[in-house]
Structures are given as structure tokens and as C-alpha cells.
Amino acid sequence: MAVTGTDFDVRRITGRIGAEVVGVDLREDLDDDAIASIRAALLEYKALFFRGQTLDDAGQQRFAARFGGLTTAHPTVPSLEGSPNVLPVDSAQGRANNWHTDVTFLVSPPSASTLRSIVVPPYGGDTLIANSAAAYRDLPDELRELADRIWAEHTNDYDYAIPSANSEKTKAFREIFVSRKYRTAHPVVRVHPETGERGLFIGGFAQRVVGLSTTESRDILRLLQTYVTRPENAVRWRWAPGDLAFFDNRITQHYAVDDYGDLPRLLHRVTVAGGVPVGVDGRRSYAIEGDDASHYTPVAA
């Protein structure tokens, strides 16, 4: 029997972001009403969590594909062998302990991301996800008016994954990560294409405000970023094996907490293709460098 939208519960985790979906097995046949209910919950809570799923890579891709066409694993980083849409997020290669939104260095970043836990440490390794719409609403009027007007350049060519001096693996990963360089201008305030909400569209890949110096840009972006990462705007997820996180990449940022020493941590990521961001004034994002991403997202193709 197909699973319907009334067969499971959606339970809020914090006041501003995050909900756990209880009573659904994602291996089962979810009918259109169930998918519509999950989509509505995603738009409302920004991040959804499914405990104790027994999905494999094919099942994760099948679930993600119900919400749109899939991207390949990453614009520069290789996919899981034999699974072109699956990106291994492996602590042995690098750790994303930096607030960011996935792949914003492209003109058309993914609309949503799924993360599935494969190997989790016995302690630490949580993921934080922040609501950038709540952050925008928190801004004082004068700062909000500034944010509405400015744009930022996002790039993968920066110290997002600085290798330690003694790690050849992370050095090699860094070289792969920047093997094809991208630079894109996005509005600092993005209008969500489905809800119309405004959110701060910045994060770690945003390196410079268009028209300003590096020093000026750093100060402004750092100030805006402090509103995104306020504890009130974030949910913290403690992973257990088999969990699936599903978050709206258009209006969130996330951070993988690096507090588990040398223990292994492995997640698999599958992302849903997204459109070109639009600012408050209706202008669309544009590429500055490395505009060909047809190998990554069907939107570019």
C-alpha cells in the first residue's frame, strides 16, 4: 500500500528551524500526497530529519528525485564509484567545518540537499543547519536595507578546505576541489522562488561584495553572517546510523562540527538541481568565471 501524507507525523525540533518526520519508511512507495506533505514541511521548517532509515544509495537517489532532477555529485569532486549522483562526504578527505550553502559558486546551485549517515562517530560530528530567512528578519532596518541592495561574489577558490601541513590526503582533495574554478555574483538577499521569503544568501563561498574592497567586503559579510549563525536560528542534529537529513539549500546554511578527533565519519550526499537565484530587485545571478556547469546540473544544460 502506498504511503499517504496522513501516515506520518512532522514534529518541530526548534522554534525557528527543523522538524523530525516520524512514522515513515522512505523505502516504501510514497504517493504524490505524501511527497506534497513532505515538500510543504520542508518549505515551512527548512530542514527535515528522518531517523533510522535503512536506505541504500539507490533509495536515497530515488527519494531525492521525487523533488526534482538530480545534479551529479559535485562540479569538481568525483562521485561515489558507479553512482554519479552520490557524493561521499568523508572525514578522511576533508571536513566542512565552515558555515556554507552547497555549491553557491555556481549560477544555479542545488535547490535541496539530502545527507545520509553511513558511518558516525560515537561522539561529536553533529550537523548544524541555520535558517537564513530568520536571520534576515532579525536584521535592523538600516542593515536590512543595505543587504537588499548589495551582491556578493562566490567562489570555490579560497581556503574552504585548507589542508593541514601533515595531511597529503587533504592537500590532494584541495587540488581536486579547485581543479576547475568558478566565480559567480549572487544577490546577498535571495527571494525564495516558492515561498517569496527573503533570506541572506551568503556563507563561506561568499568572498567579496561586488564593488567593494576585500577589507570592506570581509567586514560586511562577517557582520551579516553573525545573524545567520545566532543559536536561535540553528538546529543541531546528532547523527545515528541510517539517518537522513533533507534541507532547503535556497534558504539555509549548514556546518559540520569537527569535534570527533581521528574517528571516521562518512555521509552520502545527493542534491536536487535548482534554478538561478533572484534578488529583491528581480535581477538574476550571473557567472563571472567558469560558467560551464552543464556536467553538474541539468539547469545549466
Stockholm file with secondary structure:
# STOCKHOLM 1.0

chainA/1-301         MAVTGTDFDVRRITGRIGAEVVGVDLREDLDDDAIASIRAALLEYKALFFRGQTLDDAGQQRFAARFGGLTTAHPTVPSLEGSPNVLPVDSAQGRANNWHTDVTFLVSPPSASTLRSIVVPPYGGDTLIANSAAAYRDLPDELRELADRIWAEHTNDYDYAIPSANSEKTKAFREIFVSRKYRTAHPVVRVHPETGERGLFIGGFAQRVVGLSTTESRDILRLLQTYVTRPENAVRWRWAPGDLAFFDNRITQHYAVDDYGDLPRLLHRVTVAGGVPVGVDGRRSYAIEGDDASHYTPVAA
#=GR chainA/1-301 SS CCBCTTSSEEEECSSSSCEEEESCCTTSCBCHHHHHHHHHHHHHHSEEEETTCCCCHHHHHHHHHTTSCBCCSCSSSCCBTTBTTCEEEETTTCCCCSCBCTTTTSSSCCSEEEEEEEECCSSCCCEEEEEHHHHHHHSCHHHHHHHHHCEEEEESSSGGGCCCTTCHHHHHHHHHHTSSCCEEEEESEEECTTTCCEEECCSTTEEEETTSCHHHHHHHHHHHHHHHTCGGGEEEECCCTTCEEEEETTSEEEEECCCSTTCCCEEEEEEECCCCCBBTTSCBCEEEECCCCTTTCTTTC
#=GC SS_cons         CCBCTTSSEEEECSSSSCEEEESCCTTSCBCHHHHHHHHHHHHHHSEEEETTCCCCHHHHHHHHHTTSCBCCSCSSSCCBTTBTTCEEEETTTCCCCSCBCTTTTSSSCCSEEEEEEEECCSSCCCEEEEEHHHHHHHSCHHHHHHHHHCEEEEESSSGGGCCCTTCHHHHHHHHHHTSSCCEEEEESEEECTTTCCEEECCSTTEEEETTSCHHHHHHHHHHHHHHHTCGGGEEEECCCTTCEEEEETTSEEEEECCCSTTCCCEEEEEEECCCCCBBTTSCBCEEEECCCCTTTCTTTC
//
